[in-house]
Amino acid sequence: MSSAAHKLTPRRDAEEPQPTIEVTDLAKRIHAQINEKRKRHGLKRLAWNDTLSRIAIKHSRDMANRNYLSHDSPREKVSPTAISKLDTL
């Protein structure tokens, strides 16, 4: 697991305090909860992948900054071939 923490600060009025969310920590907690549910249903656990996590965080930020929601970015695409070359999938 990567030690680099990504921070996301939700947009709010300047007068309100700005909470900080550790994006990577949140993603890992969600990942752990998904694996608990998979275990309860007799399914194999999903492995954590730092590279995919960084790609997902970058993509999430791009969607927020460019105001879209899609698996494909209007700016760039990550090909299935590139993802299939990752060593820990």
N, C-alpha and C positions, 0 to 999 in steps of 0.2 A: 504494500500500500504506500502510496506517495505521501511524503510529509508536507508537500506544498499545499497550503490551504488557500482556497479561492474564496473571496468575500464578495457578497452581494448586498448592497444597501437598497432596500425598497424606497421608491420615490414617494415623498410626502411633502406636505407644506414645510417651508423652511423653519417655522416656529416649533414644530413637533420634534421630539428626540428621534434620532435615526437608529433603529435597531440594526445590528450587524448579524448576518447569517453566514455561518461557515458552510459554504456550498458543498464542498467535498465531504464534510462531516455529515451533513444532511443526506447526501446521496448514499453514503455508506450505511447510515441508519435505515434508510428505506430499503436498501439492498438486503440488509440483515432481516428485516421484517418480511420481505418477499421470500427469502429462503426459509424462514420459520413456517410460513403458510405452505410452501412447496413441500417441506418435510412432513407436515400434518396430512398432506394428501398423497404421501408416498412418492413424491417426485424428487429427482436429483437436485442438489443445490446448484446454483449458478455461481461461477467463479467471478471474483472482482477483477476488473481489468483497468489499470491506470490509464492506458492509452485511450481506450474507449471513453473513460470518464472525462479526460481532457477534451476529447472531440465533442462530447455531449455538452460540456460546460461552454465551450466556445460557440457551439451551435445555438444553445439556449440564449446566450448573450446577444448573438447576431439576430435572433428572432425578436428579442425584446427591443433592441436598438433600431431595427428596421421595420418593426410593427407587422410581423407576419407569423403564421403558425403552419409549419409544414416540415416533412422529413427532408425535403430538398430546399437548399438555399437558393435564392435567386442570384446570388453572387458566385457561389462555388458549390461543387458537389463532391462528396467522398464516395468513390466508386466501391461497389461490392468487392471488386478484385483487391483493392487496397486494404479493405477491412479484413478480407479472408487471409491476408498475409501476416496478420498479427499473430504472434506466437502463443498467446495464452487464451485464445477463444475456446 
